[in-house]
């Protein structure tokens, strides 16, 4: 009984760690968030809001891992302005057993079982966005971004965005917004090399109610490089390093207490950069491994309200 219980607890801990590691890789849930005049139309004085959250999972024994996640956000509003700040960070490290069936007998003999400890997530990001509302449908925006993602081979990536935002459609159940502007990004790779990217930015977002119980949020952002790039032996001409970010989330109420949420996020980067060191070891000269162009996150959540 004790052995069975130990195995059940180890399996449960492993499942929690796997779920946490997935969250550590993920960005925040897809959300149609932008600066809209409705956010400040009822604000008479300057208002501030802030919140923070964090999580820690540590397992030892048969399953050994550490997962740490945290985020914080804040907003400042007055009748014509909105400033929003979001900071997130994730760290995950785990030890797993590896088998090398060297003699091919399909059995684990002495010396064929080893362990490997690796960091699967170590990233942090910060974003600050300022919106100046000119009218109900028109506004100007300025955004500053910064991020590090060691497993992805990025020591630092950051920059600024600025441009014009316009509400295109606004009804009781549907809302469509578009933004155009300029994006300046700086990239510093773990494998060595740095570059600056000048891009034209285009964004479109939709938020609406499909039925009384179902809501849909979706957004699409395109960043089209205007200059040529050369970094770590990789080259791209103008429009050869296009980046596309897509998010969508569908939420439906199954009852007054239970809701189902399905979301999907995709990040496409046409310009592939070299991976950084793996397990603390760099790649040998001439042995170059490139990042995948497409990263996706699919998520299904059951939301239960107890009170």
N, C-alpha and C positions, 0 to 999 in steps of 0.2 A: 504493500500500500504506500509506504514511504517513497519507494522508487518511482511508482506511478505518479504520485503527487508531485515529486520533484521534476519529472519530465513534463507534466502539465504546466507547472509554473515556469519552467525554462522555455517551453513553447510559447506561452503567453508573453513572456518578456521579450522573446525574439520577435514576435509579431508586433509588439508595441515599438520596438526599436526600428523595425523595418518601416512601419508607418511614419515614425518620426523622421527617419532618414529621408523618406520621400518628401515630407513637408520641408525638410531642410534644403532640399534641392529646389523646391518650388518657390515661385514668386507669390505675392498675395493673390487671393482669389480674384478672378476676373470681375471687374467692377467698372461700370460706366461712370467715371468720375471726371469732372471738368469744372471750370469756373463758370457758373451760370448766375444770372442776376437774381433769380429766385432765392439764392443762398443768403442774400443780404437785404432783400426788399423790406423785411420787417425789423431790421436792425436799426435802432435809434442811437445807441451809444456803442462805444468800442467794447466788443466781447471777446473773451479768450476761452478756449476749451483745450483740454489735453488728456491723454490717456496712455497707458503703457501695459504691456503684458509680457510674460516670459514663461518658459518651461524648461525642465531639466529631467532627464531620464538617465539613470546609471544602473547598469547591471553588472554582476560579477559572478564568478563560478563558471558553470558550463557555457554561459553566454556573457561575454564581456564587451561592453560598449558604453559610450558616453554621447548623449545628444543634448544640445543646448540651443534653444531658440528664443528670440526676443524681438520686440518691436515697440515703437513709441510714435505717437503722432500728436500734432497740435495745430490749432487754427486761431487766427486773429481776423475779426470781421468788423467793418463799419459799413455805412450805407453805400459806399462806392468802391470798396476795396476788400479783397480777401487774400490772406497769406496762409498757406498750408504747408506743413512740414511732416515728412514721414521718414523714419529710420528703422531698418530691419537688420537682423544679423542671425546667422545660423552656423552651427558647428556640429559635426558628427564624426565619430571615430569608433571603429569596431575591430575586434579580433575574431577571425574565422579559421576553422580547421580546413586544411587542404590535403588532398590525397594524390600521390603520384604513383600509379601502378607500374613501377619500373619493369617488373618481370612479366607483366601482362597476364598474370594468373587470375585476375578479377577478384583478388583477395588483398586485404591490407596486411602486409608483412611488416616486420620490424624496420624502422627507418623510412617507411613510406608515408607516414603521417606527420605533417608539419603544421605550423600556425603562421598566420600572416596578419599583421596589424596595419591598418591604413586609414587615412582620413578621407572620408567620402564627401564631406561638405565643409567648406570654410569660406563663407562669403558674408559680405555686409554691403548695404546700400543706403543712400540718403537722397532725398528729393525735396526741394523747396520750390513752391510755385506761387507766384503773385499774379493776381488778376485785377485789372482796373476796368470797371464796368462803365461804359460810355452811355449805354441805353439798355433797354430790355433785351435786345438781340445782339448787341455789338459790344465787344470787349477786346482788350489787349492783354497778352500774357507774357510772363518771363519765368523761365524755369531753370534751376541749377540742379545738376545730377552728379552723383559720384558713387562708384562701386568698386569692390575688389572681389575676385573669385579665383582663389588659388588653384583648385582642381581643374578649372577651365583654362588655366594658363594666363590669367589676366591679373597682373600685379595692381593695376589701377585702370579704370575707365571712367571718364567723367566729361562734363561739358555744360553747355548752356543752350537753351532754346528760347526763341522769342518770335512773336508773330501776332496774327489777328484771328479772333474767334467770332463765329457768326451762327446764331440760331436760325435754322432753315425752316423747321416745322415745329409747331407747338400746339397740340390739341389736348383735350382732356385725357386721352389715353396714349398719345404718341408724341415723341420728341426726337428731333434729328438736329445734330450740330456738326459743323465743319470748321476745321482750323487749317491755316496755311502759315508757313513761316520758315525760319532758318535754324539749323542745328549745327553746333560746333562741338565735335567730340575729340577727346585726346585718349589714346590707347597706349599702354605700356605693358609689354608682354613679359611673362616670367622667363620665357626662353631667350629673351634679349631682343631689343629693338623697340622703337616707339614711333608713333605717327599721329598726325592731326587730320581729321576728316571734316570737310565742309560739305554740308548737305542741305538740300531743299526738303522741307517737311510738309506732309499732308496728312490730315487726320479726319476721320468721320466716325460719328457715334450715334447709336440709336438706343432709346429706352422707351418701353411701352408695355401696355397690358394687352395680351392676346385674348384673354377671357377675364372674367371677374376673379378667377382663382390663379391665373397663370401670367407671369411677367417675364419679359425677355430683355436682356441687356447685351449689346454687342458693340465692338469698336474695332477699327482698323487704322493702323498708323504705318506710313511709308516714309523712309528716309533715303533719299537718292543723292549719292555722293557726286559732288561737282568737280573734285580734283582727283588726280591719279594718286595711287598709294604704292608704297614700297616698304615692306617691313619683313624682317626675318626670312629673306629669300622669296617672299611672295609678292606678286605685283597685281595691280588692278587699275584699269583705265577709268575715266569718268563714267559713272553709271554702272561700273563693274563691281561695286561693293554695296549694292542695295540691301537695306534692312527693312523687314516687314514684321510688325507685331500685331497679332490678332487675338481678340478675347471675346468670348460669348458665354452667357450664363442664363439658364432657364430655371425658373423657380415656380413650383405649383403647390397649392395648398390641398392636401389630401383630406384634412379635417380642420377643425378649429385649433387643434393642438399639434398637428403633424404636417410638415412640409417636406417636399422632395426637391433637391437642387442638383442640377447637372451642369457642369461647366467645362470649358475647353479653352486652353491658351496655347498659342503657337508663336515661336520666335524664329524667324528665318534670317540668316546672314549669308549673303552670297559670297562674301570674302572669307575664306577659311584661313585661320591662323594656326601656327604650330602649337601643339601641346607643350606644357611646361614639364618639369621633372616629375616622375612618378615614383612614389616611395622614397623620395629624397635623392633619386638618381636621375641625372640628365641623360638625354639620348646621345648616342655616339654621332660623330660627324657623318653626315650623309644619310643618317637614319631619321627622317622627319615624319612625324605623325600629325595629321591635321584634325582640328575639331570638326564635328559634324555641322552641316549647314542648318539643320532644323532641330529645334528642341520643342517638345510638346508636353503639356500637362493636362490629363483628363481626370475629372473628379466627380464622384457621385456622393451626395451627402443626404442623410435623413435627419431632419431637424425636429426635435420634440420639445414642446413647451410644457413644463411641469406646473407652472403657476401663471 
